[in-house]
Amino acid sequence: MLYRESGQFKTSYVADSQIFPIRQDRIGFGVLMAVAFIGIPLVGSEYWFTAILTPFLILALAALGLNILTGYAGQLSLGTAAFMAVGAYAAYNFQLRIEGIPVLLTFILAGLSAALVGVAFGLPSLRIKGFYLAVATLAAQFFVVWALTKFPWLSNNSSSGVITAQRLDLFGIAIDTPVKRYLFVLAMVTVLALIAKNLVRSATGRAWMAVRDMDVAAEVIGIPLMRTKLLAFAVSSFYCGVAGALYAFCYLGSVEPDGFSLDLSFRILFMIIIGGVGSILGSFLGAAFILLLPIFLDNVLPGLAALLHLPFTNATVSHIQLMVFGGLIIFFLIVEPHGLARLWQIAKEKLRLWPFPH
């Protein structure tokens, strides 16, 4: 009874096409934003900010970037971590070599740098697709990590390629505490997520989905394949680059090229598979699931092993985590390919019709 749109009449096209057309969704989003920006900073602990909330938001932004490319444009990529690395090292160099550059401009330029690299490695998508394209983007993963290690200038002549992020100042306010870093990341992710939501509902987003569903038919009806695919790579890499800059400056503080490994790319790919391919919400649900599941297993498995007198070690717990991840990916691919976002959508549809059968 609480989730009905009865009596909510749309009198204009603008009202009918808004992001949250149902009043309850608008109220729920407003409450969620109030809790995230006001409630959590008042009651959250330092551990929550540094180990859970900040990395969750950053990884969700990276998953959102990959979802734009893979979920909406249909271009499979395994180089997400490489584009994050480009963003992180670009932001470091902009801060290092341009005195007094605003922090927001730094992150925008870092995203644009990643977008340029993404477009360069997206050129093979004009001739190949599917798993062959995945292999082409995999080359970006190895090339970027190799370049960051072999060219010392990119890491300010560090022999190992390790960089330490500079201090961030936003309009004269130092972003030097876990709460401030969390709020800064939250604001960035909120703005970029809303932009992405509007982008996928625009003509550009519809062109991406047309290319994803059938590129030959899309080209026949006048959609330029080259521009559409390269724009998808550029926007996706921009989001991943900003996520990488936030990853270095607001989460770890110090990063190395090997930290942006293929394993990180696969983790982000798992996020959109479990959360929902082709869904903005799915990027956040998948990031929360992938990030919280290891913490849950780390806390539950040792106690369960002690209760059942099983010889569990830390290595055993790590192996069980990998087995659970693999099992969940197979489960979602078979049972619900659209992931957690689709389950949430089904729940909302049932609430709208309750107590009548669906």
N, C-alpha and C positions, 0 to 999 in steps of 0.2 A: 504493500500500500504506500510505502514511503518513496518508491522509485517509479513514479508514473509521470507522463507528460500531459495528462488530461488537463485541458484548460490552458495550456501554454501554446498560444496561437502565434504563428509567424506571419507578419504582414509585409515583409520585404525580403528580397534576395539576400541581403547582407545578414539579416537575422537568421535566415535559414541555413546559411553557409558558414556560420561562426564555428570556432573550434569546439566549443562545448554548447551544443544546441539545447540541451536539457538543463533546466535550472538547477537540479540537484547536482549535476556534474560541475557546474560553475561554483556552487557553494562548497562542494567537496574539494575542488582544486584550491579555492581560497583558504579553506581550513588547513589543507596540507601545506600551503606556502607559509601560513602563519605559524604553524608548528615548526616547520623547517627553519625559518628565519628568526623566530622569536622564542619558541618553546624549547627547542633542543639546545641552543646556546645557554639557556638559563639552568638547565638541569643536567646536561651532558658532561661526562668526565673526559679528562685528557686522553685516556685510552680510546674512548669511542671516537673522538675527533681524529686522532692520529692513525689508528689502526683499522677503523671500520668506515666511518662516514666519508672522510676525504678520499681514500682510495676507491670507495664505491662510486662516488660521483665522477671521478676521473676515468675509471674504467667504463662506466656507463656512457660517458661522452665518446670514448674511443669505440665502444660497441655501436653507438649511434652512427658514427662515421662509417663504420663497416656496413651497417644495415642500409645506409643510403646507397652504397655501391652494390652490395650483394642482394639485399632484400627488395629494393625498389628498382634498381637498374639491371639486376640479374647478372652482374659481372663478378665472378668468384675471385677473391683475393686472399693471399696468404702473406701479405707484406705489411699488415697493419702496424706491427711493432717497429718496422723500419721507418714508416712515416712518423710514428711517435718520436723515434730517435732524431729524425731530421728536425722536428719541431723543438725538441729539448735543446739540441746543440745550437740551433739557429737563435733561439731566445737567449742562450748563454752568450753567444758572440755579439748579438745586438746590444745587450746590456754592457758587455765588456768594452766594445769598440766605439760606441756612440754615447758620449757623455750626456747625461741628463735626459735620455730618451724616456718618454712616459711608459709606464708598465703595460697599459692597455695596448699601446702601439707596438710594444715588443711582442706581445702574444699574437696580435694580428699579423705582423710581419713573419713571425715563426710559422703561423698557419699558412701564409702565402708561400713561404719557402717549401713547406711540405707539399703544397698543392702543385708547385712547379715540378717537383720530383715525381709526384703521383701522375701527372700528365705525361711525363717522359716514359714512365714504365707502363702507362695505360695505352700507349700507342699500339702495342701488339693486339689489343682488343678489337682493333679495326679489321683484323684478318682472322683471329682465332677466338675461341670461346670455350666455356666449360673447363674441364680439367687442364687443358692445354694452357688456358689463360692463367689458371692457378699456378702452374709451373713457371710461367713468365713472371708473375708477381713474386714468386718465391725467389727469383733472381734478385729482386730488389732487396729482399731480406738479407741476403748474404753480401750483396755489393755495398749496401749502406754501412753495415757493421764493419766490413773490411776497410772502407774509405775513412770512417771515423777513427780507426786504429792506425792506419798507415799515413794519414796526413796530420801531423802534430799541430798545425796551425789551428785546426778546428777545435782542439781542446786546450789551446793556449800553451802549446809545447809540452803537454803532459805525456810522459813516456808510456803510460798505461792507458791513456785516453780518458781517464777519470776527470770529471768536472765537478766543481762545487758551485751550486747556484748562488747568485748574489742576493743581497737583501732587497726585498720588494717594498716600494713606497707608492701608495695610491693617494694622490692629492695631498701629499704631505703626511699621510698616516702610515706608519710602519706596519706592515703585515708580518708580524714576528711572533705571534702566539697561535696555538692550535685553533682557537675559536675564530680568530681573524682570518686564518688561512682557510678554514672551513667555510666561512661566510663568503669569502672572495671566490672560492671554487663554486660554491652553490649559486652565486649570482651569475657567474660565467656560464655554468651549465644550464641554468634556467633560461637565460636569454637565447643561447644557441639551440636549445631544444625547441623553444617556441618558434624560432626562425625555421628550423628543420620541419616542424609540423606544418607551417604555412607553405614551405617550399614544396613539400610532397603533394600538397593539395592544389598547387598552381599548374599552369600549363607545362612547366618544366617537369614537375613530378609525374604528370600524366604521360609525358613523352618518355620518361624513364620506364614507367610501367608498361608502356606499349612495346618498347624495345625488349624489355624483360620477357614479355609474353610471347612475342613473335617478331623478331627484328626485320624479317623480310616484309611482312605485312606493314610494319611501321614505316619502312622506307617507301613502300608503294603509296601510302597515303600522305607522304610528304614530309615525314620526320627525318631530319638530317642525322644519320647514324653517327658520323664522325664527331660532330659537335655535341650530340647528346651523350655519347659514351665518355668523351674526354671531360665534359662538364661534370659528369658523375664522379669520375676519378678525381677531379680537382676539388669538388666540394667535400667528398669523402676524406681525401688526404688533408684538407684544411682542418676538418674536425679532429682528425687523428693527430695532426701537428699541434694544435692547441692543447689537446689532451696530453701529449708528450711534454709540452712546456710546463703544464700544471703538475705533471707527474714528477718532474725534476725540481721545480721551484717550491711547490706547496706540499709535496708528500715526502720524497726521499731526501732532498737537499743535495745529495751527491749521487751522481749516476755514472755508469760506465757503458761502453758500447755493448758488452755482453749482457747487460741487464735488459736490453731490448732484443731478446732472443726469439727464436722460432716458437719456443714454448709459450711466450706471451701472446704471439699471434694466434696460436691455437686456442688459448684460453678465451680470447676475445671472440673467436669464431664460435666456440662452444656457448658463449653468452647469448649470441643472437639465435643459435639453434634452439636452445632451451627456452629462452625468453620469447622468441617469436620472430621469424624472418619476415621483413616487410612491415614492421611495427615499431613506432617510436616508443610506446610503453614497454614493448618487449625487450628493448635494449636495457632499460632500467631493471625490469624484473629478472632478466638473465644475469646482469651484473650482481644484483643482490644475492641471487641464488648461488652463483659460483663463488662469491666472496664469503658468504656466511656458512655454506656447507662444510668447508674444511674446519672452520672454527667449531661448528657443531660436532663434527666427528672427533676432533681433538679432545673435546670435553666429555663426549659420551663413550667413545670406544675404550679408553683406559678403565673407566668405572665398570663398563660391561665385561671387560676381560677379567677384572678382579672378581666380579660377582660369579662368573662362570669358570674361574680358575684357568684362564687361557693365557699362554705365554706371549702376550702382545708386546712388541717393542715399537719404538718410534718409526722404524723402517716398515714394520707391518702396517701401522696406521697410514703411512704414506701410500703404500701399495693398495690398501683398501680404498683410499680416496680416489686413486686412479681407476679402480674397478667400478666404483660407484659412478664416477663421471661417464665412463664408457657405457655403463648400463643405462644411465639416464638418457644419454644421447640416442641410443638405439630405441629406447622406450618412446621418446618424443617423436622420432622419425617415423615410427610405426603407428603409434596410437594417436598422437596429435601433432602433425608436422608443423602446425602454426604456433606451437609452444604455449607458454604460460599466458601470453596475451590473449590467445584464443579462448582459453579456459575462463579468463576473466570476462571476456565478451559474452560467452555463453551464460555465465552466472548473472550478468546484467540483464540479458534477454529474459531469463527465467524470472528475475525479480520484477521486470516490467509487466509480466503476464500473471504473476502469482495472485491468487491461489488457483488460477485456471491452468489446466495442463498445457504443456508446450508441444 
